Amino acid sequence: MKSFQSMRYPVLLSTITILLAGTACQRKTAPVSDSELTISLSTVCGWCTGGDSLVINARQSVYRYSPSCNLAQATETTASTDKKLWNELISLLDQEQFNKTYINLCNVCVDGCDVKATVKGKNFTHHISYGSSDNDAVAPIRPF
């Protein structure tokens, strides 16, 4: 009886871990409405060389630029999203393929640059981080 008791906790712990891992990435099976999507693209470089980001959804686009680590030098521009450009961007997004792409490089960790792309919907979020669009792992989503 003692061996069953000692095995019960690792089995329980393994079961809980598997259940948590299975629910960590949420996936929506129904197509996502274009109006629910937010797309974020940013560039981050080491040694305080600055970076920029674009957060865009069907209604507005916000562009931030920081030429250095000094936040006082940062600028932000907000504008209504051009519907034609939004539709072109969305037509390039293969959401299923994007969700299958797992890249989490950290070139900025060694003073390089990273591009970070995030697609966020009502019930999901997925992001990737890579150094260059020449990276073979980016190939399936390169048009986007």
C-alpha positions in Angstrom: 0.0 0.0 0.0 2.9 2.4 0.7 4.2 2.1 -2.9 0.8 3.1 -4.3 0.7 6.0 -1.9 4.1 7.2 -2.9 3.2 6.9 -6.7 -0.1 8.8 -6.3 1.5 12.3 -5.9 3.8 12.2 -8.9 1.0 10.8 -11.1 -1.3 13.6 -9.8 1.3 16.2 -10.4 2.0 14.9 -13.9 -1.7 15.0 -14.7 -2.1 18.6 -13.5 1.0 19.7 -15.5 -0.4 18.1 -18.7 -3.8 19.8 -18.2 -2.2 23.2 -17.6 0.1 22.9 -20.6 -2.9 21.9 -22.8 -4.9 25.0 -21.7 -2.0 27.5 -21.8 -2.4 28.3 -25.5 -5.9 29.2 -26.3 -7.1 28.6 -29.8 -10.4 29.8 -31.3 -11.8 27.5 -33.8 -14.3 29.9 -35.4 -12.8 32.5 -37.8 -11.8 35.7 -36.0 -13.5 38.9 -37.0 -11.0 41.3 -38.5 -12.4 44.0 -36.1 -11.3 41.8 -33.2 -7.6 41.6 -34.3 -4.7 43.6 -33.0 -1.3 43.3 -34.7 1.8 44.5 -33.0 5.2 44.8 -34.7 8.3 46.1 -33.0 12.0 46.3 -33.4 14.2 46.3 -30.3 18.0 46.6 -30.5 20.7 46.4 -27.8 23.0 49.1 -26.5 20.2 51.7 -26.3 20.2 52.1 -30.1 16.5 52.6 -29.9 13.6 50.9 -31.5 10.1 51.4 -32.8 6.7 49.7 -32.7 3.4 49.7 -34.6 0.2 48.6 -33.0 -2.6 48.4 -35.5 -6.2 47.3 -35.4 -9.2 48.0 -37.6 -9.8 51.3 -36.0 -6.5 52.9 -35.2 -2.7 52.7 -35.6 -0.2 53.8 -33.1 3.5 54.2 -34.1 6.1 54.8 -31.4 9.7 55.6 -32.1 12.5 55.8 -29.5 15.9 56.8 -30.9 17.7 55.8 -27.7 17.1 54.6 -24.1 16.1 58.2 -23.2 12.3 58.0 -23.1 12.1 61.8 -23.3 13.2 61.5 -26.9 10.4 59.0 -27.8 7.6 60.1 -30.1 4.2 58.6 -30.7 1.8 59.1 -33.6 -1.8 57.9 -33.6 -4.0 57.8 -36.6 -7.2 56.2 -37.9 -6.3 52.9 -39.7 -6.8 53.2 -43.4 -9.4 50.5 -44.3 -7.8 49.6 -47.6 -4.3 49.0 -46.0 -5.9 47.1 -43.1 -7.7 44.8 -45.5 -4.4 44.2 -47.5 -2.6 43.4 -44.2 -5.3 41.0 -43.0 -5.3 39.3 -46.4 -1.6 38.5 -46.0 -2.2 37.0 -42.5 -2.5 33.2 -42.5 -3.6 33.0 -38.8 -3.3 29.2 -38.6 0.2 29.3 -40.0 1.2 32.2 -37.8 -0.1 30.2 -34.7 2.0 27.2 -35.8 5.2 29.3 -36.0 7.3 29.2 -32.8 10.3 31.5 -32.9 11.6 33.1 -29.7 15.1 34.3 -30.5 16.8 36.9 -28.4 19.4 38.7 -30.6 19.0 41.7 -28.4 20.4 39.6 -25.6 23.7 39.7 -27.4 23.4 43.4 -28.5 21.7 42.6 -31.8 18.2 43.4 -32.9 14.9 41.5 -32.7 11.7 41.9 -34.6 8.7 41.0 -32.5 5.3 40.2 -34.0 2.2 39.6 -32.0 -1.3 38.8 -33.3 -4.0 39.1 -30.7 -7.7 38.3 -30.9 -10.6 38.1 -28.5 -9.6 34.6 -27.3 -6.0 34.1 -28.3 -2.5 35.7 -28.4 0.5 34.4 -30.3 3.9 36.1 -30.7 7.2 35.4 -32.3 10.6 37.1 -32.0 13.3 36.8 -34.6 16.4 38.6 -35.9 15.9 38.7 -39.6 13.2 37.8 -42.1 15.9 35.7 -43.8 15.5 33.2 -40.9 14.1 30.0 -42.4 11.6 29.6 -39.6 9.9 32.8 -40.8 9.5 31.5 -44.3 5.9 30.2 -44.0 4.7 33.6 -42.8 7.1 35.8 -44.7 4.4 37.4 -46.9 2.7 38.7 -43.8 
